[in-house]
Amino acid sequence: MNSERTMNYIPFEEYKRKWIFTHQSMPVAEEDREHIKPMTEDRGGQLWRDFISQQSPTPDHFGKGDWAIMRDVWEQESDWQHPWEEEGDLPEDVLAYFPWEDNAVVYFCYDKSNIVETRWGMFKKYWKNFLFYDDKPLLIGRKRKEVAMFEQNGTVKLGKRP
């Protein structure tokens, strides 16, 4: 195991929400788990401060100065709940909004101390697992402006970070 992984990531087996990826109704394939990398609290907190919010620890606390509450960031909305319930793929308009290669690094951000790094292809394959927790998590890509926020009401907002 290399030192980068040790310093930046929690071992999958120690991740407090690993059950969302091992749930018997839709388990992540064993060989794919190495591509789902929960970040340490320190590393996740730094990423959150750098790309999401300097002052708000969770999406529920976004306030003045946070880009995620600015109306002009969000360009469209889509329904994610029905495809999630109906055994569907990630909605087509969501896929179309992200012109990313499958190997693009993405971060699924639940809050400042709970961020999971993966690849776009893995997220598309296992998006339902990530959304077991739907309390406004954000999907952002490394060196990308496109962003999604998954709302508890079953909609996803799509936009571009400033």
C-alpha positions as CSV (number, residue, x, y, z in Angstrom):
1,M,0.0,0.0,0.0
2,N,1.5,3.3,-1.0
3,S,1.8,6.3,1.4
4,E,-0.6,8.5,-0.7
5,R,-3.4,6.0,-0.2
6,T,-2.5,5.8,3.6
7,M,-2.4,9.5,4.1
8,N,-5.5,10.5,2.0
9,Y,-7.8,7.6,2.1
10,I,-9.6,5.4,4.7
11,P,-9.3,1.6,4.0
12,F,-12.7,0.6,2.5
13,E,-13.3,-1.9,5.3
14,E,-13.1,0.9,7.9
15,Y,-15.4,3.3,6.1
16,K,-18.3,4.1,8.4
17,R,-20.8,4.1,5.4
18,K,-19.3,1.1,3.6
19,W,-22.7,-0.7,3.9
20,I,-24.0,1.5,1.1
21,F,-21.5,-0.3,-1.2
22,T,-22.0,-3.8,0.3
23,H,-25.8,-3.8,0.7
24,Q,-27.1,-7.2,-0.4
25,S,-29.7,-5.6,-2.7
26,M,-27.0,-3.9,-4.8
27,P,-23.5,-4.8,-3.8
28,V,-20.5,-3.2,-5.6
29,A,-18.4,-5.9,-7.2
30,E,-15.4,-6.9,-5.1
31,E,-13.0,-5.9,-7.9
32,D,-14.6,-2.5,-8.2
33,R,-14.3,-1.6,-4.5
34,E,-10.6,-0.5,-4.9
35,H,-11.9,2.3,-7.1
36,I,-14.2,3.7,-4.3
37,K,-11.9,5.6,-2.1
38,P,-13.3,7.2,1.1
39,M,-11.1,10.2,2.0
40,T,-9.6,10.8,5.5
41,E,-11.4,13.5,7.4
42,D,-8.3,15.8,6.9
43,R,-8.1,15.3,3.2
44,G,-11.8,15.5,2.7
45,G,-11.9,18.7,4.7
46,Q,-9.2,20.3,2.6
47,L,-11.0,19.4,-0.6
48,W,-14.3,20.7,0.8
49,R,-12.6,24.0,1.7
50,D,-10.8,24.3,-1.6
51,F,-13.7,23.5,-3.9
52,I,-17.0,23.8,-2.0
53,S,-17.1,26.0,1.1
54,Q,-14.7,27.8,3.4
55,Q,-17.3,28.2,6.2
56,S,-20.1,25.6,5.8
57,P,-19.5,22.0,7.0
58,T,-22.5,20.5,5.3
59,P,-24.8,21.3,2.4
60,D,-27.6,22.2,4.9
61,H,-25.4,25.0,6.2
62,F,-24.5,26.7,2.9
63,G,-24.8,30.4,3.2
64,K,-23.7,33.7,1.9
65,G,-20.5,33.3,-0.1
66,D,-21.1,29.7,-1.0
67,W,-21.4,29.1,-4.7
68,A,-23.8,26.2,-4.2
69,I,-26.6,28.5,-3.1
70,M,-26.2,31.0,-6.0
71,R,-29.0,30.7,-8.5
72,D,-26.9,31.5,-11.5
73,V,-24.7,28.4,-10.8
74,W,-27.6,26.0,-11.6
75,E,-28.6,25.6,-15.2
76,Q,-31.1,22.8,-15.1
77,E,-32.9,20.3,-12.9
78,S,-33.6,16.6,-13.5
79,D,-35.4,13.8,-11.7
80,W,-33.1,11.2,-10.2
81,Q,-35.6,9.5,-7.8
82,H,-37.7,7.6,-10.3
83,P,-34.8,6.1,-12.2
84,W,-33.3,5.2,-8.8
85,E,-36.5,3.4,-7.8
86,E,-37.1,1.8,-11.2
87,E,-33.8,0.0,-11.7
88,G,-32.7,2.6,-14.2
89,D,-29.4,4.1,-15.2
90,L,-28.3,7.5,-14.2
91,P,-30.8,9.8,-16.0
92,E,-29.8,10.6,-19.6
93,D,-29.9,14.4,-19.2
94,V,-27.5,14.0,-16.2
95,L,-25.1,11.9,-18.3
96,A,-25.4,14.4,-21.2
97,Y,-24.4,17.2,-18.9
98,F,-21.1,15.7,-17.9
99,P,-18.9,15.3,-21.0
100,W,-16.3,13.3,-19.0
101,E,-14.2,10.3,-19.8
102,D,-14.9,7.3,-17.7
103,N,-11.5,7.5,-16.0
104,A,-12.0,11.2,-14.9
105,V,-11.5,11.6,-11.2
106,V,-14.7,12.6,-9.4
107,Y,-15.5,13.4,-5.8
108,F,-18.9,12.6,-4.2
109,C,-19.2,15.0,-1.3
110,Y,-21.7,14.3,1.5
111,D,-20.2,16.9,3.8
112,K,-16.7,18.2,4.7
113,S,-15.7,15.0,6.6
114,N,-17.3,12.5,4.3
115,I,-16.0,12.6,0.7
116,V,-15.5,9.6,-1.6
117,E,-13.2,9.7,-4.6
118,T,-13.9,7.5,-7.6
119,R,-13.9,7.6,-11.4
120,W,-16.7,8.8,-13.5
121,G,-17.3,5.3,-14.9
122,M,-17.5,3.8,-11.4
123,F,-19.9,6.6,-10.3
124,K,-22.2,5.9,-13.3
125,K,-22.1,2.2,-12.6
126,Y,-22.9,2.5,-8.9
127,W,-24.7,5.8,-8.7
128,K,-27.6,4.3,-6.7
129,N,-25.2,3.1,-4.0
130,F,-23.8,6.7,-3.6
131,L,-27.4,8.0,-3.3
132,F,-28.4,5.9,-0.4
133,Y,-27.6,9.1,1.4
134,D,-29.4,11.9,-0.5
135,D,-28.9,14.9,1.9
136,K,-27.7,17.2,-0.9
137,P,-24.5,15.5,-1.8
138,L,-22.4,17.2,-4.5
139,L,-20.7,15.5,-7.4
140,I,-17.7,17.4,-8.6
141,G,-14.8,16.5,-10.9
142,R,-11.2,17.1,-10.6
143,K,-10.3,20.1,-12.8
144,R,-13.9,20.3,-14.0
145,K,-16.5,23.0,-13.6
146,E,-19.6,20.8,-14.0
147,V,-21.3,20.0,-10.8
148,A,-24.5,18.2,-9.5
149,M,-26.4,18.5,-6.3
150,F,-28.8,15.7,-5.4
151,E,-31.7,17.0,-3.5
152,Q,-33.8,14.9,-1.0
153,N,-37.0,15.8,-3.0
154,G,-35.7,13.5,-5.9
155,T,-34.3,16.2,-8.1
156,V,-30.7,16.8,-9.1
157,K,-29.5,20.3,-9.9
158,L,-26.9,20.6,-12.7
159,G,-24.6,23.6,-13.0
160,K,-21.1,24.9,-13.3
161,R,-18.9,26.0,-10.3
162,P,-17.5,29.5,-10.6
